Amino acid sequence: MACRIPIRPQVAKRPLAMAMRSDRTKSGWAAHVYDEPTYAAWKVEAIGLLVAYWAGRAPIRAALIAQVILAMPRPLKAPRWLIVRGEAFRYPFPWTEGRNYHLGVEDLDNLRKGPLDVLVQAGVLADDRLVVEDGGSRKVYAGAGEEPCVEIRVWSA
């Protein structure tokens, strides 16, 4: 399975919790867990696109290798420096018109989690625990003239 979600990658943020009064608990309080609003909106849009793409097919129920390519918005100018724990480093790769490695603050593992979660919620995968290997996921700047997107490829392990 391979698909392209034509929206900017979004970091999967930890769910938020809010205490609420409840008659169903001994203490009278219960926690309501919800996603941060921008991440929740991203998930709704991504799920809608994936549901349309996967329509009429059963969820995949096999051990899988998954590759997630996250094309972040391209800056107007090539990055020259990056800051890591307060220390400045030169951008270590040649800058091209194509895709270039993204060394921004977003962690690859946190960016990769959202697309895998929406594959499950859209009914493409039965469970993201079926992913047993990373197939070369990466975060990149979009190429010149390319819009940000998330590309997902899964194949049998």
C-alpha positions as CSV (number, residue, x, y, z in Angstrom):
1,M,0.0,0.0,0.0
2,A,1.3,3.4,-0.8
3,C,-0.4,6.8,-0.4
4,R,0.3,10.5,-0.3
5,I,-1.5,12.7,2.2
6,P,-1.2,16.3,0.7
7,I,-1.1,18.1,4.0
8,R,1.7,19.4,6.2
9,P,3.1,16.8,8.6
10,Q,2.1,17.4,12.2
11,V,3.8,16.2,15.4
12,A,1.8,13.7,17.4
13,K,1.4,15.6,20.7
14,R,0.6,13.9,24.0
15,P,-3.1,13.8,24.8
16,L,-4.3,16.4,27.2
17,A,-6.6,15.6,30.2
18,M,-9.2,17.7,31.9
19,A,-10.9,16.9,35.2
20,M,-14.7,16.7,35.0
21,R,-17.4,16.1,37.5
22,S,-18.9,12.6,37.2
23,D,-21.6,10.7,39.1
24,R,-20.1,7.4,37.9
25,T,-16.9,7.5,39.9
26,K,-16.3,7.1,43.6
27,S,-14.5,10.4,43.9
28,G,-17.1,12.3,41.8
29,W,-14.4,13.3,39.2
30,A,-13.3,11.7,36.0
31,A,-10.7,12.7,33.4
32,H,-11.6,13.6,29.9
33,V,-8.7,13.0,27.5
34,Y,-8.4,14.8,24.2
35,D,-5.9,15.8,21.5
36,E,-4.4,19.3,21.2
37,P,-6.7,21.2,18.8
38,T,-4.2,21.6,15.9
39,Y,-3.2,17.9,16.0
40,A,-6.9,16.9,16.3
41,A,-7.8,18.9,13.2
42,W,-4.8,17.4,11.3
43,K,-6.0,13.9,12.2
44,V,-9.6,14.6,11.0
45,E,-8.3,15.9,7.7
46,A,-5.8,13.0,7.2
47,I,-8.4,10.4,8.2
48,G,-10.9,11.8,5.7
49,L,-8.4,11.6,2.9
50,L,-7.4,8.0,3.8
51,V,-11.0,6.8,4.2
52,A,-11.7,8.0,0.6
53,Y,-8.5,6.3,-0.6
54,W,-9.1,3.0,1.1
55,A,-12.9,2.8,0.6
56,G,-14.4,-0.6,0.3
57,R,-11.3,-2.5,1.3
58,A,-10.7,-4.5,4.5
59,P,-8.0,-3.4,7.0
60,I,-4.6,-5.0,6.5
61,R,-4.0,-7.7,9.1
62,A,-0.4,-8.8,8.5
63,A,3.1,-8.1,9.9
64,L,4.3,-5.0,8.0
65,I,7.3,-2.8,7.2
66,A,6.3,0.9,7.2
67,Q,8.1,3.8,5.6
68,V,6.8,7.4,6.4
69,I,8.3,10.3,4.5
70,L,7.5,13.6,5.9
71,A,8.0,16.5,3.5
72,M,8.1,19.7,5.6
73,P,7.6,23.2,4.2
74,R,10.6,24.4,2.2
75,P,12.2,27.6,3.6
76,L,12.8,30.6,1.4
77,K,16.5,30.3,1.9
78,A,18.7,27.3,2.5
79,P,19.3,26.8,6.2
80,R,22.9,27.6,7.2
81,W,22.8,26.9,10.9
82,L,20.9,24.7,13.3
83,I,20.9,25.0,17.1
84,V,21.2,21.7,19.1
85,R,21.0,22.1,22.9
86,G,22.2,25.7,22.7
87,E,25.1,25.0,20.4
88,A,25.2,26.2,16.7
89,F,26.1,23.8,13.9
90,R,26.4,24.4,10.2
91,Y,23.7,22.6,8.1
92,P,25.8,19.6,7.0
93,F,24.2,18.7,3.6
94,P,24.5,20.4,0.2
95,W,21.3,22.3,-0.6
96,T,19.5,21.1,-3.8
97,E,16.3,21.9,-5.7
98,G,15.0,18.5,-4.7
99,R,14.2,17.2,-1.3
100,N,16.8,18.0,1.4
101,Y,17.1,16.5,4.9
102,H,15.1,18.4,7.6
103,L,16.9,19.0,10.8
104,G,14.2,21.0,12.6
105,V,13.0,20.7,16.2
106,E,10.4,18.0,15.4
107,D,11.5,14.5,16.3
108,L,11.2,11.9,13.6
109,D,9.5,9.4,16.0
110,N,6.9,12.0,17.0
111,L,6.2,12.9,13.4
112,R,5.9,9.3,12.3
113,K,3.4,8.4,15.0
114,G,0.5,10.5,13.6
115,P,0.4,8.9,10.2
116,L,0.5,5.4,11.6
117,D,-2.4,6.3,14.0
118,V,-4.5,7.7,11.2
119,L,-4.0,4.6,9.1
120,V,-5.6,2.6,11.9
121,Q,-8.4,5.1,12.5
122,A,-9.2,5.3,8.7
123,G,-9.5,1.5,8.6
124,V,-6.3,0.9,6.5
125,L,-4.5,-1.1,9.2
126,A,-6.2,-3.3,11.8
127,D,-3.6,-2.1,14.4
128,D,-0.3,-0.2,14.2
129,R,1.3,-2.9,16.3
130,L,1.4,-4.9,13.1
131,V,4.3,-2.6,12.0
132,V,7.4,-4.6,12.9
133,E,10.1,-2.7,11.1
134,D,10.9,0.8,9.9
135,G,11.4,0.9,6.1
136,G,13.6,4.0,6.0
137,S,11.4,6.8,7.3
138,R,12.8,10.3,7.0
139,K,11.9,13.9,7.4
140,V,12.8,16.2,4.5
141,Y,12.2,19.7,3.3
142,A,9.8,19.6,0.3
143,G,11.5,20.1,-3.1
144,A,11.3,23.4,-5.0
145,G,7.7,23.9,-6.0
146,E,6.5,20.9,-4.0
147,E,3.8,21.3,-1.3
148,P,4.3,19.7,2.2
149,C,3.0,16.2,2.4
150,V,3.1,12.8,4.2
151,E,4.0,9.8,2.1
152,I,3.3,6.3,3.5
153,R,4.4,3.0,2.1
154,V,3.7,-0.3,3.8
155,W,4.6,-3.8,2.6
156,S,4.7,-7.4,4.0
157,A,7.4,-8.2,6.5
